[in-house]
Amino acid sequence: MPSRPRALWPLVAVFTAGYLAAYLLPTVVGRLSAGLGLSPAQAGLAGSGLLLGSAAAGFTLASRVDRHGPRRLARAGLLVALTGYGCAALTSAVPLVVAGAVVGGFGSGTATAVAAAGIAGLRDPHRASTLGLLSVSTTAGALYLTLPRLGGGHALPFAALALVAAAVWPATGRLEGGHDTGAVREAGAPLPRPRAGLVLAGAMVCWSMAQNALWGVSGRIGTTQAGLSEVAVGAVFAAALGAGLLGVTAAGALGARLGRAVPIGAGTVVIAGCIAVSSAAEGLASFAAGEILWNACYPVVLSYLIGLAASLDPRGRWAVLAGSASSLGVACGPVAGSVLSERAGYPGMGLVLGALLVLLAVPLTAVALHTSGRPLVPGAVRRRGGAPTAIVAGTTGAAAGVSAPQIGAPEQPVTEFPVRALAPLLVRRRAYRQAGPSGPR
């Protein structure tokens, strides 16, 4: 029997718990420096360790979500995140705090892997990813407004991450509990569209690194180059966060009307311009314009990239791998931003990052154009347990002679059935009739 449809809101909740650590990274790093006396470089390395733990979980579990079961794996990830972040919040010993951050990052990455695999199996992964980004942006915004009012110290951000993991735990009860043997076999099969998937994952490493390279030094650009006070910089960041929420909402409303190539390609070029403007800012107007427009465009493009990765493999393996590649790029971002700004200055850094993004727009757009829908379409028959079983998706559109459905488009009634698919059945029926009742079946 076919598996029941995957519920959307539990996946969004698990997505939020997994992605939240990356959104809170600036305050985590800042409080590690201020609360534990670490240098900015040491605090940045601790934050990078958290994200590297998250990326490691994604790379490890990319093909194992169906094998272990989404519910079991999500609960394990949330438990690891709760334990790691909780320990980091309860101790002031630097080695234990760093170890807890890395362990918690692995738990966050596990939750992200489950959410990404589940979203890839939905009929409209772009809508699910935009809802997930909207949820995590809203949660992060609420925490950015709340945490400063609760006091200083390194413990609060880690405690918040642990509490969110605990709060999401009940939602895992609505995830699929077991695993289907056919799904496990298919998950162990070679990845579909390996060339497009590798190009996408490799480009997302550099794409995310460029974003976080600017984010890691934006505060210093505002205070040292633009001459703004910390209060003014904080107000700009608050406005930028609000613009990000509007961007995610707009991406959800836009859906698949423009396809994926235009939002990804054009959006990446616009982001490149925003980074150049923000990096060269010498006053409030240019700094605010660059930061706000950049934060409005970034989640839009990211939502389409997540949807694109999900479309490459309904089992979600490319979605998990691309998300882990993005986490790897985010982890390398602060180091890249610091090195570039020290050697080329902030304007030079912006030009380098902008040029990199313009170059990345080419392969990202090419992948989006090449993969215009899900890799698998209805109409195939696959053997499971020795008996032929109809499956929802089993062959490429080119092989079946039909075009793949667009993600988010309404289902169309079947008006044709490929006669060639009946040929093997007709041949066997004819052989059976010629052999007679005692012949082979």
Secondary structure as UniProt FT lines:
FT   HELIX           8..23
FT   HELIX           25..36
FT   HELIX           40..61
FT   TURN            62..64
FT   HELIX           65..68
FT   HELIX           70..90
FT   HELIX           94..120
FT   HELIX           125..146
FT   HELIX           147..150
FT   HELIX           155..168
FT   HELIX           169..174
FT   HELIX           181..187
FT   HELIX           194..220
FT   HELIX           221..225
FT   HELIX           230..254
FT   TURN            255..260
FT   HELIX           261..279
FT   HELIX           284..312
FT   TURN            314..315
FT   HELIX           317..370
FT   STRAND          381..384
FT   TURN            385..386
FT   STRAND          387..390
FT   HELIX           397..400
FT   TURN            407..408
FT   HELIX           419..422
FT   HELIX           423..435
FT   TURN            437..438
//
